[in-house]
């Protein structure tokens, strides 16, 4: 008898869908921000929002990871190679997001200033640790952001493939609809 739940719990679903909205929102805002000029009214506001949401997403991701380690989740469905790939993709999300969070921090704090998060709290900056830190971290941040979005799209397409082609409960378990 299988003691694993048939659906993800509410907290896991909230972590997942909040992360989805934040990741795509941050990507869209970041994509838009690169063309802002010094004289644009959003020149300071856009990056402030991007940094604040990014820090909140980093904290959410840590909480999500801890939650994942301490709760029981439904079995991953699919052929053995699909199960392995699904687990690798989920791990890759955590690795890529962690590097994106670190690179974003290194971009922002290279000047030694702290990051103010929605006027709630500040994350201290340690200054530049290496020469051209903000440029190097910026390149890493840029390319890994595209990698995460690409991976998220493939992840969503795989969930839809499971739903429409395999007709299994992979997608249902995360959106919460009873089949």
SULSULDA-V344538 format. One record per residue. PHI is phi in whole degrees, -180 to 180 (none if undefined). OMEGA is omega in whole degrees, -180 to 180 (999 if undefined). BURIAL is b if it has 9 or more other C-alpha atoms within 8 Angstrom, else e. Layout:
# SULSULDA-V344538
phi = (PHI PHI)
omega = (OMEGA OMEGA)
burial = (BURIAL BURIAL)
This chain:
# SULSULDA-V344538
phi = (none -89 -91 -76 -67 -90 -134 -74 -72 -59 -62 -62 -64 -65 -58 -61 -73 -67 -63 -58 -62 -65 -64 -69 -65 -63 -63 -61 -65 -63 -61 -71 -65 -62 -98 -71 -104 -55 -90 -74 -65 -95 -56 -96 -65 -57 -62 -61 -65 -59 -66 -63 -65 -61 -64 -62 -66 -61 -65 -62 -66 -63 -62 -63 -64 -63 -60 -61 -71 -113 -131 -95 -119 -62 -65 -78 -98 129 -68 -52 -68 -69 -64 -62 -62 -60 -67 -64 -62 -62 -65 -63 -57 -62 -65 -62 -62 -61 -66 -64 -62 -65 -65 -62 -63 -67 -65 -71 -101 -59 -85 90 -78 -82 -105 -87 -105 50 60 -91 -161 -122 -103 -65 -103 -107 84 -79 -95 -138 -67 61 -54 -65 -72 -64 -64 -63 -64 -60 -58 -60 -70 -72 -63 -64 -63 -65 -64 -61 -65 -65 -66 -62 -59 -66 -64 -64 -63 -69 -61 -61 -74 -90 -97 -76 57 -101 -101 -54 -71 -58 -63 -97 -94 89 -84 -77 -92)
omega = (-178 179 180 178 180 180 171 179 -176 -179 178 178 179 175 -177 -173 174 177 179 -179 -179 -178 180 176 178 179 179 179 178 178 -179 -175 -174 179 179 177 -179 -176 178 -178 180 -176 178 -175 -179 178 178 178 -180 180 -178 179 178 178 178 178 177 178 177 -179 176 179 180 -180 178 178 -179 -180 -173 178 178 -179 178 176 173 -178 176 177 -177 -180 178 178 178 -180 180 180 177 180 179 177 179 175 -179 -180 -179 179 179 179 177 179 -179 -179 176 177 -179 176 -171 -173 180 179 178 180 177 177 178 -176 178 -177 178 -179 178 174 -176 176 -179 -179 -177 180 179 178 -179 -177 -176 179 180 179 178 178 179 -179 -178 -175 179 175 176 179 179 179 177 179 179 178 177 178 179 178 177 178 179 176 177 -177 -172 -178 -178 -179 176 -172 -177 -179 -179 -178 -178 179 170 179 178 -179 999)
burial = (e e e e e e b b e e e b b e b e e e b e e b b b e b b e b b e e b e e b e e e e e e b e e b b b b b b b b b b b b b e b b e e b e e b b e e e e b b e e b e e e e b b e e b e e b e e e b b e b b b b b b e b b e b b b b b e b b b b b b e e e e b e e b b b b e e e e b b e e b b e b b e e b b e e b b e b e e e b e e e b b b b b e e e e e b b b b b b e e e e e)
